[in-house]
Amino acid sequence: MSKTILILGGGWGGLTAAHALKGKLPSDYRIAVIEKRQSFVFYPSFLRAMVGETTGLNYIESPLKNILRKDLEIINEEIIRINPETKTVYTNAQSINADYIIVAMGAELYPETIPGFNEHCLNLYDTKGAFEIHQKLQNFKKGKIAFLVTRTPFRCPPAPYEAAMLAEWFLREKGVKNEIEISIYTPEKFPMPSAGEHVGEAFRQILNTHNIRFFPENTVTKIKENKIIFSNNKEASYDLLIGVPPHGAPKAIVESGLTNSSGYVPVHPQTMEILDNVEELTTHFPGIYAIGDSAGIMLLNGKYLPKGGVFAEEEAQVVARNIASLIKGEKPVASFNGQGVCYVDVGDGMAAEGAGDFYAYPDPVVKLAMPSKESRKAKHEFERIFEWWFSEYQNK
């Protein structure tokens, strides 16, 4: 008998899972993606938009109706609640029963939880914010630019550091860098702490070469005009403020009781099945999985796997293979290994390749290569996902 597989979320992980399942199951199996947004948003392009390398909205967002694979069912409705016991998903318009559910709703942004963020800070993780940042940088000639990480964890840990270095490069190319001071404020002890102190120190050195000031262990409590106020009673002034807003699991996931103390859905590190006990790795709710930014995977050192598209993509492939095996009556054997490669923009047309095994014991093993133009070209290959998935981008 045919089955219904519901994929909750039409982001990178969700669409990867949908494409993978369509390639592994007969056509009569229902594979439906439920997504409240009308468009797919490709977050890695925000950085390029910020410095003017991407000038059109169509290079960041594409309507889901333009997806090339027309046999994918897209349901443009808002998910209100999930009943994991009955495998029922409730939207603002209907309830749908499923045989398998993949939770891929990502992380929501909650800028309103920081007083003054919406009024005084440009949002680095927002389409509108990325283009506004570019306009501000174009006209900025003198003063202090502050990049602010409000809370952890957040999507794509290198992004605020990449943004700062790209801004420095952009302003240097304009010939105004000597009149500008760039700083980063973050609650982290060092950049990208999940990758380890060695990588963090390497990143601090790269920031130093760009004359970017780094202020760790600063947690913002309030933002005022031209002033950031931190919990340690320190303050910092700015003329232009660019920030990473607080992230959290979508309300529908929280209100369905699927999250734990991490704030996200606890999952088995290899299979992405929802966990009943994180320490013993006992699973709960057979046939329900969580991937990407919605999932919380505790590493062997007690920290959590970073939230990044490269992991969401591989997790989606693993879950798709295992669901297909179960439907065919085979033993599911696909396993996520915690490995990934990321290309980090450092300005000057270069990027540094970071490759890591995050499941290594006792700590993740991550290596950061020297920046190169070849690595930046490799980074931009990720943007071909638009070309593969959407007709609008392909026709531009």
C-alpha angles and dihedrals in degrees: 000000000000119000137215118234116188119199111198107210134028099223130111096294096040096050091044089055092048093050092046094050092048088057094051106041135060116267094251092066111102112235110176130178115207112203128160094204120081092218141050110238119209103206098190089068092063091083092053091048089051092063097035099255089119111043105170130071089224089069090061105031132033127181111253088229087068094062108133095222099075094184090071111101112224118192111195098205136117118253109230103174143353124214103202093186094061097025090237124150119202118203131180088268110030149350121251128195118213141187092214132018128197112195106210102150095132123211124311123226117237105186091153090070090073109068109237098012096114093043100047110016131077110226112235090191097056130083093227090045093054092056092042090054090054092052091049093048091050091058099035113110108154140013143046125325115193126194111202131198105196102186142353142271103043136163116277103006095210094054101093090046092048089049092053093050093045090050091050091051092046093051093043090054088052089053096240102098094105090064094051134076118203122197137174122211119191141156088230120104090225136350116295097356093186088067091056138256093282092061090041092056092047089054092050089055091051089051089051092055087057092048090242114153116226123207112183130189095032115135115192119226101173141004122214131176106296092349137089118199119204133200092247089064091255123132134201130197126220142175095199122025123196117182149186107224123218114280128211143159115283113269092243090061093046094046090050089061095242099125130081134199090300088067091239138079111285110227139179107266094228105034103025091229114149113264128229093187120024095196096049095033092229112162131227135199103024113228095028121105136175124208140175123008093348090065129080114208115185113214126216091261092056095256124111131253109262118256107247141141093241090063094042090054095052093042089054091053092050094050092046092052092048095048090049090051093050092050090051091050093250129131112263109237105161112120134188109229101196094242125132147155125224131182114215120204113229100171130249089084092294139112135191120231115229116193122180150171103215093181093061118122131272092000137357115277109223127170123197114203125210113277116264141168089240091060091052090053088051090051091055090053086074088067090065086084085086090054091050097045109030133054096202093060091044091056095052 
